[in-house]
């Protein structure tokens, strides 16, 4: 169940068995404390998942919000001990309610909160056998912990934002989180403790998924450690890095059983990287490239041949090689006959001829995204309706060259179609057509 702040006034929750609740407040108004409503907000004790969100412009450290944050968590820890998941992004929370939460809500496996800095995690250790499996935190104002104190925690997923190179105490985190399966680093300038990777490598022992978003100064170091130490990695996402040797060495020497690769590297990824990946990444099931301006058809064709029997998802989003090299899509379609998901969004100059030449070979597609492909016309959808009989999800928003007749033809000839995303005029009759199709 999802509610906006406007829906909270006078709410008594006549749903005693409600288990999942999400509450959010519009950013169009100032903060209103739900605990001050009349009657006060009363949540059902049956909740196992609770999400409370404020928009970013209201997530500020003011006395009102700080007091509310502490109050709210104390109430949660007192009355809602069955919670398995708590996402509370409504301003920083002080240490006292967190300690109370850790001792009372022993079933929590997923926790997302904002904390005051410096950050102390002693409360986290005290939870014993019921340790959380997931934690998300913002490190904007520093990190601190007794670095001599070690504990092996059961964390499997860690998301950290804003680590700086001079933040202290991160070594404790890396040494204690030895069971990590998924690591997400967002907007991090360093890994803390002066940039030493000696402790960081401890958290990579069982790592399966790594995400690096806008972490320009540490991407190379993290990738080199992945290559040197561990082969359990199956998924890598790198957005907006500043890469030198790390990505080439990763592609050339990493021996892990990789399944998913998602890269947004406008000025860093080139053909040498793709050719190296074609040799070592033959087990990929998903390849996503966004805004990769320096890649060429030669590298993509080599990947297509190498992954012909495994690749099920391909995304070439805003990659001008799609528009620049004639015949590339046709070659990829001929090699990648196992494709189930294809995303060519925001290739604005992609024309029918090139797109159709690929589509006629991709008869296993169930998910197709063409958002923002302004050069496509009715011919593209006519071919889709003939060649892709298994389509379930189609996104053609902002494809202004495609008219209503072609969309209606696609709907009528796609028996499995469940979702279609498109830009409609006010008087377009397609909605009744889709509703009748679903019946």
N, C-alpha and C positions, 0 to 999 in steps of 0.2 A: 504494500500500500504506500502511495506517495502523496504527500501533502505539501502545499505551499503555506507560507505564513498566514496568508489571508484565510486559509481554511481551518486555522487553529482556534479561532475565537469561539468559545462556548463548546468546544468539542469534548464529549464525554466518553468516547470510544465504546459503543455498545457491541464490541466485537471481542469477547473474552478469550477467544482462541487465536487472535491475530499473532503471527509470529515474525513478520517482516515489516518494518516501518521505515520510511525515508521522509525527513522533514527538511524543507529548504525555504529560504527567505529571498524574496525578490530584491535585486539591488536598486530598485527604484524608490525605496523608502529607507528611512533610518532604522536602526536596530530596535526591535521590540522584544523584550524578554518574555518568552512563552511561560516562564514560571510566575509571571505577574498577571497573567490573564485571569478573568473572573467568569466562570470558576477556573481554578488553576488547572494546567494541563495534567491529565491523569492518564498514564500509559498502561496498557494491559500487561499484567505480570507474565503472560505467556511469551513475551517477545524473546526471540533468539538472535535477531538481527536488527540493529538500530543504526540509522544514518542521520546525522544532523549537520547541515551545510549552510554556511553563510557565503555570499559572493566575496571575492578577493578584496574588494574595496571596503568591506565591513569587517574583515579579519584583522583588526588592529588592536593594539594593547591599550585599551581604555579601561578606566575603573569599572564602568558598567559591564562591558563584555568580559573582563577578567573575573569579576564577581560571579557573573552568570555561568561562566565556564566551570569554575570550581564547584558552584552549587549543583549544576547539572550532573557532573560526574559523581558527586557525593550521593545524590539521589539514585543514580544508576547503580552505584556499588551497593547501596543499601537495599534496594527493592528488586533489582533485576539480575539476580545471580545466575540465571539460566542463559545469559547472553553468550553466543558463540562468536559474534562479529560486532564490532563497534567502530564506526567511522564518525569522528567528531571533529569537524573543521570549523570552529567558531571562535577562534582566538586561542592564545596559549593557555595551558593548564599548569597550575603550580604542583609542587611535589606531593603535598598531603593527599589530595583526592586520588592521585595516581597510585600511591601506596595502598590506599583503601580499596581501590579497584582491583589491584593485583592480588589482594588477600581474599576478596569477596567473590569476584567473578572468575572462578577457577576454570571455567569451560571455554574462555575466550581463545580462539585460534587465529583471529584476524583483528588487528588494532591499527587505526590510523588517527593520529592526534598531532597537535602542535604543542611543543613544550617550551618553557622558559629556558634560557641559556645562562650559564653553562649547564650542560645536560649531564645528569647523574643517572646511572642505570642500576643502582643498587637494588631498587624496588623490583626490578625485573628479575634479578637472580633469586629473590625470596619466594618466587611463586612455585618453586620446586618442580614436581613432575608435570604440572599443568601449564608449562611455559607456552607462550604464544608461538604460533607458527609463522606469523607475519607481523611486521612492524614497519610503519612509515613515519619519518620524522623530518623536520626542517632544521638545518644546522646554521641558519643565517647568523647567529650571534655567538657561535663558538661551542666547543664541546670539551667536557672535562670529566675525568674519572681517575681514581687511584690506579695507575698503570701496573702496579704490582699485584693487583687483585685479578685473578683469572677464574673463569667458570666456563664449562662447556654447556652451551644453551642449545635448545632444540629448535632454534629459528630455521625455517626453510625458505622464507622469502623476506628480503630486506630491500627497502626503497629509501634512499637518502638524497636530500636536496641540499646543495650549497656548501659542501665541504670546502674549506680553505686549506692551503698547504701548511699553515701555521697552527691549525686547530690541534689541540692536545688531547690525548686519551683515546684516539681512534684505534691505536694498537690493541687495546683491550677488546674492542668490538671485533676486529678481524681475527684475533686469536680465539675468541669465545664462540664465534659463529661458524664452527667447523662443519656444520651439517647443512649449510646453505645450498639450496638448489636453484634459487633465482636471485640475482643481484641486479638492482636498478640504481644507477647513479645519474642524477639529473643536475645540470648546471654546477658541477663540482670543479673547482680550480686545483684540487689536490686530493690526496688520500689521508691528509693529516700527518702529524708527528714529523714535520719537516720534509715530507715527501718520501720517506723510507718505505720500500715495498717488503721489507723483511717480515713484518707481521701480516701484511695484506695477503700474501700468498697462502696463509693458513686457512682463509675462508673459501678458498677455491678447490678444496680437496674433492668435494662432491658436486661441484657446480654444474648445472645443466643449461641454465639460461642466463645471459648477460645482456643488459641494456645500458648503453652509454649515450645520453642525450645532452648535447652541448657541453661536453667535457673536454674541450680542445687540448688542454695542457696535460691530460693524463691518458688519453686514448692510446698512444703508442706504448706507454709503460704497461697498461693493463693487458693489451693484446700480446705483448712479449711474454708476460708472465703466464698467460693462457697457453701459449705455444710451448714454453719451457717446462711446464710442470704437470699439466693435466689433460686427459683425453676424454673426459666425460661430457664435454660441452656438446649440446645438440642445437642450440639456438643462439644467434648473435644479432643484436640490433645496434647500429652506430649511426647517430644523427649529428650532423654538423661538427665533425671532428677536425682536428688539424694534424693530419697524419703524415708521418715521414716514412720510416721503415717498417713500422709495426704491422700495418695491414698487409703488405707484400709478404713479410715473413709468416704472418698468420696463414695466408692463402697457400704459401709454398710448403710450409712445414707442419702445420697442425694436422694431427692424425686422428682427431676425434670423429665420432660418427655423427656428423652434422646433418641436421634436417631442415633448419630454417635460417635464412640469411636475409636481413632487412637493412638496407644502407641508404642514407641520404647524405651524400658527400659530393656536393656540386663541383668542387675544384680539386678533389683528392683522388677519386677513383678513376682509373684509366684502363686501357686495354691490357697492360701487363698484369694487372690484378685479376682481370677476368680470365686470361689465359692460364694463370697459375691456379685459379679456382677450378677451371675445367679439368685439370689433372687430378686434384685432390678432393673435390667436393661432389663426387658422383652420386652420393646418397641423398642429396638435397631433395626435399619434397616441396619446399616453398622458397622462392627467390623474389625479393621485392627490392627494386631500385627506384629511387625518387630523385629527380633533379640532378642526375649524374651527367653533367654536360660533356665530359671528356671521354666517355666510353664510345667505342666504334662497333660497327657490325661484325667485324672479324671475331672479337671477343665474345659477343653474344651468340654468334653462330656456333663457336666452339663449345660454349656452355650448353647450347641446345642439343648438340650431338652427344656430349658427355652425360647429360641427365635425361636422355630421351625416355628411359624406362621408369624413372622415378618421379620426375617433377610433376606436381599436381596443381601448383599455384605459381603464377607468374604475374608480376606487376612491373610495368615500365611507365611510371607516372612522371609526366613532364620531362621526359627524356627526349631531347631533340633528335637523337639518332633514329628514332621511330619515323620521323618525318623526313630526315635527311637522306637516308639510305634506302633506295628503292629495292624492293624484293626481300628485305630483311624479315618482315613479318610472315611472308609466304614460306620462307625457309624455316623459321621457327615453328610455324604451324605444322609443317610436314614432319618435323622431328619430334615435336612434343604432343603426341597424340593422346597422352594420358591426362592432359590438362583438364582440371575441373573448375579452376578459378582463374580468371583473366581480368587484369585491371590496366587499362590504357588511358586513364583519366588525365585530363589537362594537357593532352597533345593537341593543341588547337588547330594545327594545320594538317592533321591526319585526314586523308581522303578516303573515299569509299573503296577505290580500287585496291589500295594497300590493305585496308582492314579486311575486306571481303576475301582477299587472297589467302589470308590466314584462317579466317573463320570457317571456310569450307572443309578444313582438315580437323577442326576442333569440335567434333560432334559429341564429346563427353562433357562439355561445359555445363555447369549448374549455376555458376555465379559469374556475372559479366558486368564490369563497371566501365562506363565511357563518359563519366561526368566531365563536362567542359570541353568535349571534342566538337568544336563548333563547325568543323569542316565536313562532318558526316551528314548524309541526307537519308531520304526514305529508302534508298537502295540498301543501305546497311541493315536496316531492320527487316526488310523483305528477305534478305539472305539469312538473317538470324532465325526468322520464323520457319525457313525451309531446312536449315542445316543443324540447328541446335534445339532438338526436341526435348532435351532434359533440363532446360533452364528453369531455375527456381527463383533466382534473384537477379534483377536487371536494374542498373542505375544509368539513366540517360538524362539526368538533370543538366540544364544549360547546354543541351545539344539543339541549338535553335534551328538547324537545318532539317530537323526531323519533324514531320507533320502528324496531325492526329490520325489520319487514315492509316499510316504505316504502324503507328503504335497500336491501333485497334486490331490490325492484322496480326501483329505479334501476340497480343493477348489472346485472340481467338485460336491461334495455332500453337499455343504453348500450354499443354495440359497440366504441367507440373508447376506453373508459375505461381509463386506465393507473394512476392513483393516486387513492386516496380516503382522506382523513384524517378519522377519526371517533373518538368516545369509546365504547368497547365495554364491556359487562359481561363478566365472566369466562367465562360460559357461552354467550355469544352465538354462533350458528352461522354468522356472516357470513363469516368467513375462508375456510372451505372453499368457500363460494359464489363468492367473488371469485377464488379460485385456479382453480376449474373454469371460470369465465367467461374467465379469461386464456388457458386452454388452447384 
